Amino acid sequence: MNDSPLVSIVMASYNHAEYIGAAIDSVLAQDYSNWELLIVDDASTDSTREVLIKYADPRIKPYYFSINRQDHPRNYALKIARGKYVAFLNSDDLFLPGKLSKQAKYLDSHSATGAVFSHTKCIDENGADHQSHPLQELFQQPNRTRHEWLRWFFHYGNALCFSSAMVRVSAISLDSTSWFNPSLIQVADWDLWIRICLENEIWIIPEHLTATRVLPARQNLSADSVSNRNRSQLEIPSVYQNFFSRSALTEANEIFPELHDLLPCDSTVWRHYLICYFASCHGSQELRRIGYQEMQKLLSDDSTVELLKEENPRLMRNFFLTAASAGLQPQAEPTHWVFYVPNETGAYGEEYAHGFWREFDRQTVSFSIPKPSHPGSIRIDPSDEPITFQLRGLRIYSQLTGEIIWELGADTFNQLMVSRKVKFTQKNNYWIFHSRKPDPHLILPDLDFPNIAGKWLDFEMDLTREIDL
């Protein structure tokens, strides 16, 4: 009698007659025999059925849809899966030798692990190694704690190979919809990994136990195409809702360790608000939009606004000003602003930098940064590229009190310094900041930040982009 736990292998198939036989053969070649292979063919129009009927092994169980997408193929299989563990295999990918045995052994001996993955190698349509493909490097991830993975998923997206996954069934709710969101196609696996990590640790076996096939002419479901980009833009906001769930907000301080020093008070509302803030500062326009949309929902509740305003009376002004310059339109071309804060090293390092993306023409632009813990000067880099703008005002506020700490004026103009590549001149009641070279910067005067109330500073700059020099 086979004492090893049953592994249910779930394979969804659509028009992969050319590759599905090799995928099945890679399962049959495994040194682990206690498995069932549930193949759900999603109404293929090629010869997939003819390929499948050639396999007589009773462990291979094909199911056929008459209408494409009449049900979610993987969820359909998962409803009838009998295994203690579930492995996934795309119908054009391969399991490499030892894949099932090594992953099942790991899950058997690590009860706190909800899923185990592996490194993967890329192959082309003919099965030859395709090591130069970017996925080859992306899927060679190190191990991280579940909180570190959640942080990675938030900032960078998915980096785990779908066909390398083996999941403990008990790590997922018995409700079948808790496996794959049926409304998602492009990012359903990423969504699942996040939900697993909200409750369980995961592990990567650092061996090539899976082969991912990269097909030509954008034939892969994950390929960069107009249809896939459109679907992704619709689906990604749903995935990010996981980070605003009750379980994510409960563990927000572990997912985002910097919250310990940034929270004016440690409450669910402030955690929620600052996760929105992290998203709103991101280099991805898509994530910035999600951050502001989620922030808008949060601030639509009067009681929530009043709670936040106790620590930030400038809350709504900041929201309206930052949203207006966040570069959220598809055709936007925002510049990358970076604020470098003083620190114990005395140097302006990237670890002490706060980045923002801002688009402006003629308006007041706002920035909020954590208050520096050391006295000194803040350096502002308004662009990675050459830039020219008219500056009509610059004010620094204590976010807690709303009071002005420092303001640019005729009597404070000489307190500023600029890099050699910048020409900074005063004209009547405004100033011109002009640089023909990249990475210009402006250095503010020394301030005694530890003695300023609160944990945050707000900056307002009255800017005009189009000017005559």
N, C-alpha and C positions, 0 to 999 in steps of 0.2 A: 504493500500500500504506500502511496506517495504521501509523505507527511508535510511536504512543502506547501505553503499557502497557494491557493488558486489566484492567478493573475489574469484579469480580464483585459484583453488588448482591444482597444476601440479604434476602428479605422473608418473614416468617411471617405467615400470615393465618388468622383465625378469625371468621366471621360479620361481616365488614366489607364486605358487598356494596355498601353505600351510599357507602363512601369509597375502596375499593381502586382504582376506575377513575381517580379524581383522582390517587392516589399513582403509578399507572403512567404517567399522562399527564405528571406532573412529571418523570419520568425521560426520557420521549421528547422533552421540550422542552429537555433539556440541550444545551449547545453542544459536549459531549464525546460522541463516538459509539462509541468502542471499549469497549463494556460488554456484559455478559450479566446479565439479571435472572432470578434463581432464586426462584420463588415456591412456597413450600410451604404448601398449604392443609391445615390441621389438622382435617379432617373437619367443615367448616362445614355447618350445617343450613339456611342461607339461600341466596340465589341467587348466591353468589360464583362458582361454576363457570360459570354463564351469562355473567357479566361477563367472566371470563377468556378464554373461547373466542372472544370478539369480536376479540381482539388476534392479528393474523397475523404480526407482526414476529418473525422467527426468533431474535432476541436474547432474546425473552421466553420463558422455559421454565417452565411450571407443573408442579407435582407434587401429587398428591392422596393424603392419608391416608384410609383407610377407618375408622380408629378414632382418636378424639381422644387425642393424646399417646402414640400407639403408638411414637413416636420423638421425639427432640428436634428440632423443625422446623428450627432454624437449624443445628444440628450436621449434620443430614441434608444440607442444602444445601451446607454447607462441605466435605463429603466429595467433592462432585463439582464444586466451584468450580474454575475454571481460571485465575483472574486473579492478577496480581502483587499487586494491592491488593483488599481487600474493603470494601465500603460496606454499611451497614445502613440499612434503611428500614422503619419500622412501616407496616402496611397502611392506617393512617388518617392518616399524616403526609405531608409533601410535601418534595421537594427544590426549592429556589428557584434561579433562574437563576445559572449559573456554579459551582454547588456541586462537581460532579465535576471540572471542568477545573482549578479553583483548588487543590483538595486534591491531585489527582494531580500537578500541577506542583510543589507544595510537597514532597511525598514524593520526587519525582524528584531534587530538588536538595538534599535533607537526608537523607542516608543513615542518620544516627544516630537519626532520628525513627521511632518505631514506630507511631504513630497520630496522625492530625490530626483536630481537631474544629472546630466553628464556633459562633458565637452563633446563637441561634434565636429566632423569634418565636412566640407562642402564637396559635392561631386557635380559633374555636368550631366547633360542628358544621356551621355553614353556610359556614365558610371565612372569616368576618370576623375582623379583628384582635381579640385578647383580651389587651390589654397590661396590664390590671390583675391578671392571674393571677400568683400568686407564682412560678411556674416561669419567667416572663419574666425576672425579676430573677436567679433562681438560675442560669440558664443563660448569664448574661453574665459569665462568669468571666475574670479576667486570666490571662496565661501565668505558669507557675511551672516550676521545675526538677522533674524526676521525684521527687526526695527531698521537695521542698516539697509536691508533690501527694500523696505517700504520707502525709505528716503531716496534710494536710487530710482525706484519706479516713479516717484513724484518728479524728480529733476530730469531724468534721462529716458524714461520709458522702458519698454521691455528689452531684456537681454538674455532670455532663457529660451532655448530651443524646444519647440512644442513636442517634437517626436522623441526628445530625450527624457520626457517626464514619466515618472511613475508616482501615483498618488495613493495615499492611504484613504480608503473609502470612509473611514470614521472621521477623517478630517473635514469632511463635507457633510452638510445637512442632508437628511434623508429626502428632503424635498428636491425633486429632480431639477427644478429651475435654479437651484443653488449651484449646479455645475456650470453650465454655459448660459449666459444671457441670450435668449433666442433672437433678440433684435440686433445682435452684434455679429459682424462677419470678420472685419479686419483686426479687431483688437480683443476678441473674446478670450483668448488665452491669457493675455496681459491682465485682463479683468479678473480672471480666475486666480492667477498667481497672487495678486494683491489680496484677494479675499482669503486665500489660504494663509498668507503671511500675517494677516490680522489676528490669527488664532494659533498658528503653528510655526515651528522652525522648518526650514528647508535645507537641503544639502546638495552639493554638486560633487559627484565623483570626478576627479580631474583626469579622466581618461576619455579617449574617443570611442564612445559606445554607440554612437548614432551617426548616420550619414544623411545630410540634408541635400536634396537635389535642387540645383539652381537651373531653371529652364530658360531657354533663349526667348527673345521676343516678348518679354513681360508675361509669360504664361503662368508664373507663380501667382497664387492668390495674394501674396504679400508684395508683389512687384510694384514699382513706382509707375502708376498710370493715372489718368484723369479720373476714371471711375473709382479706383481705390482711394485716391486722395479725397474725393468727394465723400465717400463713405466714412473715411477716417475722421474728417472734420465733423461729421454728424455724431460719430460714435465716441470719440475721445472724451467729450464732456461727461458722458455717462460713467466712464471709467473713473474719472477724477472725483465723482460723488462719493466713492469709497473713502476718500481722505477727509470727508466731512461727516462721516457716519459716527454714531455714538461710540463704537469701539475704537475708531481712529482718534477721536477727540480725547477719549479717556487716556490713550497712550501717546498723545501728541508730544509730550516732553521727552519720551524715549525715541520717537521717530525723528524729532527735530530737537536735538539737545541744546541748541542755541536759545530755545524758548526759556530756559531757566533764567537767563540773564535779561531777556527782553520783555517778559510779561510784567506789565504794571501791577497786575494782581493775577493770581493763578486761578482763573475761572474758565469754565467751558466756553463762555462767550468770547473771552479774550484769546483763548487758544484758536477758536474758529476764525476770529478776525485776523490774527497774525498768520495763519496758514493761507488765508486769502491774500494777505500782504506778500508772502513769499511768492505766490503764483503771479501776482501783479508785477513783480520785479523781474520776472524770468525773461530770458532771451527769446523764448518761443512766443510768437504773437498769439498762437492758439492758447497757450497756458495763461498768458496775460489776460486774454478775454475771459477765460474761465474764472480767473481770480476776481476780476471786476464784476462779473455777473453774479458770482456767489456772494461777493461783498454787498452788492446791491440788494440781493434777497435778504441778507442778514440785517441790513440797515433799513429794511422796509417795516421792521417791527419797532414801534415806539418805545417799548420797555427795554429792548436791547440797546437802542440808541442812547437812552438815558443812562444805562449802566456803563456803556463805553465812554460817554461824555464826562463821567465823574473823574476819569483819568486823562481824558483827552477832549477838552472843550472845543478844540479846533477840528473835531472829527469830520463833520459834514463838509466844511470848507475844503479840507484836504481831499476828501473823496471826490468832490466835483472837479477840483482843479487837476488832480492826478488823472482821473478818467478822461478828461478832455485832451490830455497830451500823451496818452499811453500808446499811440500808434496802433489802434485796433482795426483800422480799415484795411482791406486786402491790399490796396495800393500804397499803403503808408510806407514812408522811408524814415523811421525814427533814428536819432543818433544815440550812441551809447555813452551815457554820463556815468562817471565813476567818482565816488567820494572816498578819499583816503583819510583815515582818522589817525590822530596821534596815538602812540603806544609806547611801551617800555623800551622798545628797541631804538626809537628815534628815527626809524626809516619808514617810508611809505610802501609797505609790502602788500601783496595781493590778499594775504590772510586778514588784512585790516581794511579791506575795500568793500564798498557797497555799490552795486551797479543798478542802473535804471535805463529804460528805453523811453525816450521822450521825442515827440513830434510837436513842433510849434511853428506858428507864423507870426502872430502878434497877440500875445497873451501872457498871463501870469502862470508860471510853471512851478509846481510844488514838489518837494522831496521830503521824505521822512527817514531819518536814520537813527540807530541806537546812539544814545549819548556816549561819547568817548569816556573811558575810565581814567584817562590821564590828561593833564593840561597840555596845551600845545595848539598847533595850527592844523586846520583841515584843508586838504588840497582837493580841488575840483577839476576833473578832466571832462570837459563838455563834449568831447567827440574823439573817436579813434582816427578821424580824418581831419584835414584842414577845415576850418569853420570860421564864419564871420557872423556876428549878431550885434544888435544894439541892446544894451543893458540899461534899463531905466530905473531899476530898483533891485536891491538884494537885502533880504531881511532874514534873521535867524530868530526862531521862537523857542521858548520852552513849551513842549507839548502839554505838560501838566498844567501850567498856569496860563498859557496863551500870551505871556509877556514877551516883548522883543528883547533879545539879548544883545544883538548887534545889528546895525543897519548901515548900509552904504550911503554915503552922502559926501558933500563937498569937503567936510572936515575929516572924513574917515577914508577918503579915496587913497591917500598916501600910505595907509596901513596894509594895502594889498600888494602882493607880489605876483608876477607872471613869469612863465618860462621864457627863455631867450627867443624862442620861435614865435612869440606873441607880441603884437602891437596893441597896447591898451591905452586909449586916449580919452580925455574928457572933452565933451562938446556941449556947451550950454548946460542943460539939466539931464544929460545922459552920457553914457560911456560906450565906446566902440571896442569890441573884442575881436581882433582880426589875426588869423594865423594862416599862412600858406603851406604849413607843414603839419603832418599828423601828430596826434597826441599832445595838443597844447594843454596847459594847465594854469589855474588861478589858485593862489595860496592866500587863505584868509588870515587875519591877525591871530596872535596867541590869545586863547581864552581859557579861563579856569573852569573847565567842564565839571570836575567832581563837585564843585559848589553850586552847580545849577540844579534846580529842582527837577525831579522826574527822571525817567529812563530814556526819553526820546527827545530828539530835536526836529523841528520843522524848518525847512528852507523855502522861501518864496523868491522867485526871480521874475521880474517883469521884462520880457524879451520881445524883440522884433527881429525876424530872420532876414527879411528883404530890406536892404539899406543901400544908400549911395555913399561910397567912401570918398 
